[in-house]
Amino acid sequence: MNAAAPQLELRRVVKRFGGVAAVDGVTFQVEKGEILGVIGPNGAGKTTLLNCINGVHRLDGGDIRWEGASIAGMAPHRIAKLGIGRTFQIVRPFGSMTVRENAAVGALFGSAAARRGPREAFEIAEQVLELVGLKDKAAYPVSALTIPDRKRLEVARAVATRPQLLLLDEVMAGLNNVEIDEALEMVRAVHATGVTVLVIEHVMRVIIGICRRAIVLHFGQVLAEGEPEVVLRDERVIQAYLGERYAKRLRASDGPQDAR
């Protein structure tokens, strides 16, 4: 292990489906303790990129390194045990379980250092449910949860694995402004525990609000990278993703807008 290495490093990562490169030579680093935003139009390769990082997809080229060592080709459960957790766009909790039981599943199958027995798993579940704002609903059946609460549960289950890096895939999609603000506070609370966060989002005020750096994907390639305020004013990003309508609102308000 190289102590000077970034926590996560992607080196010219390629993932193809048939003849199409969904991820095409992507290179970037994630430093320990940061919140990195990944944005881009639908079909840009964002979720595919997360699937490459956590082992759902095998690479067709390049390398992914975790704390200096390659994790390319590892199975998802092995990568989870190393300390990389994630959420999914389509939330699929275990419907026959309570909220507490769903969170405990993450604790049972998380990182090797944090793996516990059932009793300890439920203790961890209680902690993470309080962290994401679901403590009072721990005994609820999943069917009783609203969509925002199901998204919170998805985060709780991932955080219960005790990750060092958390990959968030559009956890704020479909939420209203109040719910987005609450979700922002949840992400900040998770980050404050020492977890590095890589977040995919379409809501630009989320990227502005919690990220110091953003990466824009377009046709599977990195189009732009830098501070969110700078990236969102890049003409290439406006043309490829945000559109002139967004740019006009941005110039009129001199602040971030939602790309929805």
C-alpha atoms as one frame of an Amber mdcrd trajectory, in Angstrom:
protein
   0.000   0.000   0.000   1.283   3.441  -0.939   0.571   5.929   1.849   0.773
   8.803  -0.631  -1.760   7.267  -3.019  -5.256   8.734  -3.414  -7.983   6.738
  -1.735  -9.476   5.790  -5.109  -7.867   6.134  -8.523  -9.312   5.379 -11.954
  -6.794   4.958 -14.765  -8.202   5.089 -18.297 -11.156   2.891 -17.346 -13.087
   1.375 -20.265 -16.372  -0.541 -20.202 -18.032  -1.632 -23.437 -21.418  -3.137
 -24.165 -21.210  -4.696 -27.588 -19.485  -2.133 -29.751 -20.427   0.833 -27.579
 -18.052   2.215 -24.950 -20.286   3.316 -22.064 -17.146   4.368 -20.178 -14.303
   5.381 -22.441 -10.888   6.070 -20.943 -12.021   7.736 -17.705  -9.237   8.901
 -15.415  -9.614  10.709 -12.094  -8.750  10.456  -8.407 -10.786  10.643  -5.221
  -8.956  11.957  -2.172  -9.744  10.684   1.295 -12.348  12.829   3.050 -13.690
  14.722   0.034 -17.154  14.840  -1.502 -16.804  14.502  -5.269 -19.743  15.173
  -7.581 -20.233  13.378 -10.899 -22.729  14.928 -13.309 -23.691  14.537 -16.953
 -26.629  13.839 -19.249 -28.578  10.588 -19.179 -26.553   7.911 -20.914 -23.237
   9.586 -20.120 -21.975   6.489 -18.280 -22.347   7.655 -14.668 -24.044   4.578
 -13.205 -21.895   2.292 -15.347 -18.883   3.989 -13.800 -20.118   3.186 -10.288
 -20.771  -0.388 -11.384 -17.155  -0.590 -12.516 -15.873   0.780  -9.221 -17.814
  -1.645  -7.022 -17.246  -4.683  -9.231 -20.685  -5.172 -10.804 -19.074  -4.728
 -14.243 -15.693  -6.112 -15.232 -13.430  -3.651 -16.989 -12.616  -3.893 -20.675
  -9.589  -1.688 -20.181  -7.706   0.388 -17.665  -7.413  -0.076 -13.932  -9.091
   0.939 -10.666  -6.921   1.246  -7.580  -8.051   1.411  -3.960  -5.492   2.829
  -1.543  -2.737   2.054  -4.033  -3.717  -1.539  -4.908  -5.690  -2.700  -7.945
  -9.254  -3.886  -7.367 -10.035  -4.500 -11.050 -11.750  -7.861 -11.481 -12.707
  -8.256  -7.825 -16.232  -9.397  -6.982 -18.605  -6.827  -5.428 -18.661  -8.533
  -2.023 -14.864  -8.426  -1.825 -14.822  -4.748  -2.765 -17.484  -4.051  -0.115
 -15.298  -5.721   2.486 -12.430  -3.423   1.509 -14.597  -0.455   2.505 -16.491
   0.706  -0.602 -20.266   0.955  -0.144 -22.917   2.144  -2.571 -26.562   2.890
  -3.139 -28.601   2.168  -6.263 -30.906   4.350  -8.357 -33.743   1.851  -8.055
 -34.362   1.354  -4.359 -35.091  -2.279  -3.549 -35.326  -2.881   0.198 -36.210
  -6.297   1.554 -39.998  -5.976   1.630 -40.598  -8.678   4.226 -38.276  -7.005
   6.741 -38.574  -4.010   9.016 -36.528  -0.856   8.556 -34.174  -1.985  11.341
 -33.713  -5.427   9.807 -32.917  -3.938   6.402 -30.181  -1.768   7.901 -28.806
  -4.715   9.879 -28.266  -6.667   6.658 -25.680  -4.089   5.631 -23.864  -4.471
   8.940 -23.716  -8.252   8.542 -22.204  -8.130   5.071 -20.009  -5.051   5.249
 -16.307  -4.431   5.466 -14.179  -7.175   6.993 -13.098  -4.970   9.902 -16.701
  -4.188  10.816 -18.333  -7.579  10.298 -20.330  -8.541  13.355 -22.827 -11.069
  14.621 -26.595 -10.405  14.645 -26.598  -8.571  17.993 -23.854  -6.176  16.950
 -25.460  -5.773  13.524 -28.671  -4.506  15.104 -26.693  -2.109  17.289 -25.025
  -0.703  14.158 -28.416  -0.522  12.456 -29.774   1.633  15.293 -26.807   3.987
  14.974 -27.094   4.478  11.223 -30.876   4.861  11.320 -30.426   7.706  13.795
 -27.766   9.200  11.509 -30.085   9.268   8.470 -33.197  10.316  10.379 -35.089
   7.019  10.517 -34.640   6.090  14.171 -38.309   6.677  14.993 -39.359   4.406
  12.124 -36.983   1.525  12.880 -39.825  -0.908  13.627 -41.884   0.095  10.576
 -42.423  -2.389   7.762 -40.807  -1.160   4.556 -44.247  -0.890   2.945 -45.089
   1.954   5.344 -42.211   4.167   4.170 -42.545   7.107   1.810 -40.227   7.353
  -1.207 -37.913   9.841   0.568 -37.701   7.505   3.557 -36.953   4.540   1.300
 -34.067   6.524  -0.118 -32.882   7.217   3.429 -33.069   3.501   4.138 -30.990
   2.785   1.030 -28.313   5.111   2.392 -28.602   3.598   5.862 -28.091   0.091
   4.538 -24.976   1.218   2.655 -23.602   3.154   5.644 -24.179   0.122   7.869
 -21.515  -1.724   5.875 -19.089   0.729   7.515 -17.618   2.052   4.249 -14.628
   4.325   3.952 -15.973   5.453   0.567 -19.701   5.778  -0.166 -20.983   5.851
  -3.753 -24.366   7.613  -3.979 -26.346   7.128  -7.193 -28.999   9.861  -7.518
 -30.394   9.488  -4.010 -32.216  12.822  -4.430 -33.972  12.033  -7.696 -37.712
  12.679  -7.487 -37.546  14.638  -4.234 -39.072  18.078  -3.723 -37.037  21.053
  -2.503 -37.707  20.437   1.183 -36.841  16.755   0.850 -33.651  17.653  -1.055
 -32.577  19.956   1.774 -33.176  17.157   4.269 -31.221  14.712   2.089 -28.356
  17.192   1.861 -28.159  17.299   5.640 -28.139  13.497   5.693 -25.177  13.355
   3.294 -23.330  15.976   5.339 -23.961  13.941   8.502 -22.578  10.777   6.903
 -19.558  12.667   5.568 -18.916  14.140   9.023 -18.308  10.619  10.372 -15.186
  10.428   8.185 -16.674   8.800   5.084 -15.486   9.916   1.656 -18.423  10.443
  -0.715 -18.755  10.198  -4.501 -22.203  11.434  -5.501 -24.006  11.268  -8.847
 -26.702  13.917  -9.126 -28.769  15.936 -11.607 -29.767  18.574  -9.050 -27.140
  21.248  -9.482 -27.650  22.977  -6.139 -26.749  19.664  -4.523 -23.428  19.598
  -6.371 -22.797  23.235  -5.465 -23.938  22.714  -1.882 -21.765  19.785  -0.835
 -19.002  19.267  -3.409 -15.713  21.098  -3.723 -14.972  19.320  -6.988 -17.145
  18.046  -9.818 -16.530  15.841 -12.838 -18.713  15.998 -15.945 -19.135  12.858
 -18.047 -20.286  12.994 -21.663 -20.456   9.967 -23.963 -18.429   8.022 -21.419
 -15.572  10.502 -21.260 -14.532  13.226 -18.827 -15.652  16.489 -20.386 -14.679
  18.826 -17.546 -13.350  18.712 -13.998 -12.894  21.335 -11.308 -14.731  23.481
  -8.794 -18.504  23.166  -9.340 -19.054  26.895  -9.837 -16.431  26.916 -12.584
 -17.524  23.657 -14.216 -21.176  24.738 -14.427 -20.185  27.863 -16.355 -18.048
  25.944 -18.849 -19.520  26.426 -22.329 -18.817  22.798 -23.218 -20.842  21.647
 -20.203 -23.669  24.040 -20.993 -23.869  22.834 -24.589 -23.555  19.127 -23.780
 -25.671  18.932 -20.655 -27.166  21.998 -19.021 -28.505  23.809 -22.076 -28.836
  27.511 -22.858 -32.044  27.774 -20.845 -30.113  26.789 -17.732 -27.285  29.166
 -18.659 -29.675  32.093 -18.950 -31.220  31.330 -15.544 -27.730  30.988 -14.105
 -26.626  34.352 -15.447 -29.851  36.004 -14.321 -29.648  34.707 -10.758 -25.862
  34.480 -10.489 -26.316  31.175  -8.688 -26.893  27.447  -9.285 -30.153  26.156
 -10.710 -31.653  22.705 -10.858 -30.998  20.917 -14.136 -34.430  19.329 -14.153
